[in-house]
Amino acid sequence: MNLHEYQAKEVLASFGIPIQRGIMATTPDEAVVAAQLLTQATGTQWHVVKGQVHAGGRGKAGAIKLAKNLDEVREKSCRYYWHDHVQQTNRPRRKTNPESAYY
């Protein structure tokens, strides 16, 4: 079974398991709106921009970035969309699908 992180969190939450909040976004503009909503709900200005790929080592591949403000959320999400991420395995390279970014 291949589940993205956001899908696994939805399953866990449906069973009452506490999870860290996140909002799925498919464009940099949506990512900024999601970050604004999370800032209102949690009070934090820092956000983690995470690409959702079915591969290990996404942190090493650059698919997880810390954004310290809304401008960085936009910048890091713009860099992420349709970027080639090299997997830390022997599998071939995969293009990131812009419908698969999580903020």
Residue frames relative to the residue before (quaternion, step in Angstrom):
aa qw qx qy qz dx dy dz
M 1.0000 0.0000 0.0000 0.0000 0.00 0.00 0.00
N 0.1735 -0.7742 0.6026 0.0854 3.57 -0.91 0.94
L 0.0405 0.7860 -0.6127 0.0715 3.54 -0.53 1.23
H 0.3734 -0.6647 0.5922 0.2609 3.53 -1.11 0.72
E 0.6837 -0.4918 0.3435 0.4156 3.57 -1.24 0.41
Y 0.6744 0.4983 -0.3165 0.4435 3.60 0.84 -0.92
Q 0.6363 0.5183 -0.3313 0.4656 3.61 1.08 -0.66
A 0.6486 0.5091 -0.3165 0.4689 3.58 0.97 -0.82
K 0.6371 0.5249 -0.3287 0.4587 3.59 1.01 -0.77
E 0.6244 0.5319 -0.3387 0.4609 3.60 1.03 -0.74
V 0.6453 0.5098 -0.3170 0.4724 3.59 0.98 -0.84
L 0.6684 0.5002 -0.3049 0.4583 3.59 0.84 -0.95
A 0.6605 0.5131 -0.3048 0.4556 3.59 0.92 -0.91
S 0.6280 0.5488 -0.3444 0.4311 3.60 1.04 -0.70
F 0.6958 0.4184 -0.2627 0.5214 3.59 1.27 -0.36
G 0.5985 -0.6171 0.3395 0.3817 3.56 1.27 0.32
I 0.4576 0.6683 -0.4614 0.3620 3.58 1.22 0.30
P 0.4452 -0.7019 0.4799 0.2808 3.62 -0.75 1.01
I 0.0334 -0.7911 0.6106 -0.0119 3.56 -0.96 0.91
Q 0.5381 -0.5798 0.4908 0.3653 3.53 -1.27 0.34
R 0.5030 -0.6782 0.4477 0.2943 3.58 -0.92 0.88
G 0.1071 0.7640 -0.6326 0.0684 3.50 -1.23 0.61
I 0.1913 -0.7651 0.6053 0.1076 3.56 -1.21 0.52
M 0.4046 -0.7043 0.5354 0.2313 3.54 -0.90 0.99
A 0.0010 -0.7806 0.6245 -0.0258 3.59 -0.94 0.92
T 0.2389 -0.7961 0.5428 0.1202 3.55 -1.04 0.75
T 0.7487 0.2289 -0.1828 0.5947 3.60 1.29 0.04
P 0.6350 -0.5177 0.3875 0.4226 3.61 -1.17 0.30
D 0.6218 0.5349 -0.3466 0.4551 3.62 1.02 -0.69
E 0.6487 0.4973 -0.3116 0.4846 3.58 0.99 -0.82
A 0.6209 0.5509 -0.3412 0.4411 3.57 1.06 -0.72
V 0.6486 0.5050 -0.3153 0.4742 3.58 0.99 -0.80
V 0.6440 0.5037 -0.3207 0.4781 3.61 0.95 -0.83
A 0.6400 0.5183 -0.3227 0.4665 3.59 0.97 -0.84
A 0.6513 0.5095 -0.3121 0.4678 3.59 0.96 -0.85
Q 0.6301 0.5244 -0.3338 0.4654 3.60 1.01 -0.76
L 0.6596 0.5034 -0.3075 0.4658 3.58 0.93 -0.86
L 0.6694 0.4875 -0.3006 0.4732 3.58 0.97 -0.83
T 0.6077 0.5369 -0.3516 0.4678 3.60 1.09 -0.65
Q 0.6512 0.5064 -0.3130 0.4707 3.60 0.95 -0.85
A 0.7144 0.4695 -0.2590 0.4495 3.58 0.93 -0.89
T 0.8129 0.2892 -0.1214 0.4907 3.59 0.97 -0.81
G 0.4464 -0.7081 0.4413 0.3234 3.59 1.19 -0.45
T 0.5883 0.5842 -0.3800 0.4101 3.60 1.19 -0.08
Q 0.3363 -0.7158 0.5738 0.2128 3.54 -1.22 0.57
W 0.6373 0.5287 -0.3180 0.4618 3.58 1.25 -0.33
H 0.0286 -0.7942 0.6066 -0.0219 3.55 -1.02 0.86
V 0.3022 -0.7213 0.5909 0.1983 3.54 -1.22 0.53
V 0.2217 -0.7528 0.6111 0.1033 3.55 -0.77 1.14
K 0.0048 -0.8252 0.5618 -0.0594 3.57 -0.54 1.21
G 0.3044 -0.7193 0.5953 0.1885 3.53 -0.93 0.90
Q 0.2790 -0.7546 0.5727 0.1575 3.54 -1.02 0.80
V 0.1756 0.7640 -0.5961 0.1735 3.54 -0.37 1.30
H 0.4334 -0.6662 0.5352 0.2862 3.56 -1.15 0.56
A 0.5289 0.5893 -0.4374 0.4263 3.55 0.39 1.24
G 0.4466 -0.6573 0.5278 0.2999 3.52 -1.16 0.50
G 0.7830 0.3765 -0.2429 0.4315 3.55 -1.27 0.27
R 0.2789 0.7904 -0.5175 0.1724 3.62 1.06 0.51
G 0.5822 0.5650 -0.3815 0.4430 3.60 1.14 -0.45
K 0.6709 0.4804 -0.2852 0.4876 3.57 0.96 -0.88
A 0.6807 0.4896 -0.2825 0.4660 3.57 1.10 -0.66
G 0.5697 -0.6303 0.3699 0.3759 3.60 1.25 -0.02
A 0.5103 0.6746 -0.4069 0.3447 3.59 1.21 0.27
I 0.6944 0.3413 -0.2810 0.5678 3.61 1.27 0.25
K 0.0569 0.8108 -0.5736 0.1015 3.56 -0.60 1.18
L 0.3515 -0.7087 0.5740 0.2115 3.55 -1.13 0.75
A 0.1002 -0.7760 0.6219 0.0318 3.56 -0.87 1.03
K 0.2801 -0.8080 0.5038 0.1217 3.58 -0.68 1.12
N 0.7821 0.0771 -0.0747 0.6138 3.59 1.30 -0.02
L 0.7137 -0.4719 0.3009 0.4212 3.59 -1.28 0.18
D 0.6061 0.5508 -0.3620 0.4452 3.60 1.07 -0.65
E 0.6682 0.4844 -0.2981 0.4796 3.57 1.02 -0.79
V 0.5704 0.5639 -0.3858 0.4559 3.61 1.11 -0.58
R 0.6728 0.4852 -0.2933 0.4753 3.59 0.88 -0.96
E 0.6718 0.5128 -0.3021 0.4410 3.59 0.83 -0.99
K 0.7185 0.4496 -0.2616 0.4617 3.58 0.78 -1.00
S 0.6590 0.4789 -0.3287 0.4778 3.59 1.03 -0.62
C 0.6065 0.5349 -0.3598 0.4654 3.63 1.07 -0.59
R 0.6509 0.5106 -0.3137 0.4661 3.58 1.01 -0.78
Y 0.6729 0.5453 -0.2957 0.4031 3.55 1.05 -0.77
Y 0.6557 0.5593 -0.3373 0.3789 3.59 0.84 -0.91
W 0.8606 0.0069 -0.0888 0.5014 3.52 -0.93 1.12
H 0.3868 0.6928 -0.4989 0.3485 3.56 1.12 0.64
D 0.4387 -0.6587 0.5378 0.2905 3.58 -1.08 0.70
H 0.0872 -0.7771 0.6216 0.0461 3.56 -0.80 0.99
V 0.2982 -0.7493 0.5659 0.1714 3.53 -0.73 1.07
Q 0.3438 -0.7369 0.5455 0.2028 3.53 -0.75 1.02
Q 0.4409 -0.6851 0.5165 0.2634 3.52 -1.15 0.63
T 0.5731 0.5225 -0.3995 0.4889 3.55 1.04 0.84
N 0.6139 -0.5427 0.4070 0.4036 3.57 -1.23 -0.19
R 0.4307 0.6961 -0.4712 0.3285 3.59 1.23 0.24
P 0.5917 -0.5698 0.4164 0.3898 3.59 -1.19 0.40
R 0.6298 -0.5274 0.4106 0.3957 3.56 -1.28 0.38
R 0.1764 -0.7708 0.6037 0.1018 3.54 -1.16 0.65
K 0.4056 -0.6594 0.5712 0.2727 3.52 -1.13 0.68
T 0.4286 -0.6743 0.5337 0.2770 3.55 -1.03 0.76
N 0.3378 -0.7285 0.5634 0.1941 3.53 -0.89 0.94
P 0.4405 -0.7139 0.4638 0.2849 3.63 -0.68 0.98
E 0.6144 0.5256 -0.3681 0.4591 3.61 1.16 -0.21
S 0.6982 0.4663 -0.2530 0.4807 3.56 1.27 -0.01
A 0.4640 0.6391 -0.4917 0.3668 3.59 0.75 0.96
Y 0.1721 -0.8049 0.5676 0.0183 3.53 -0.92 0.98
Y 0.0654 -0.8143 0.5768 -0.0007 3.57 -0.87 0.96
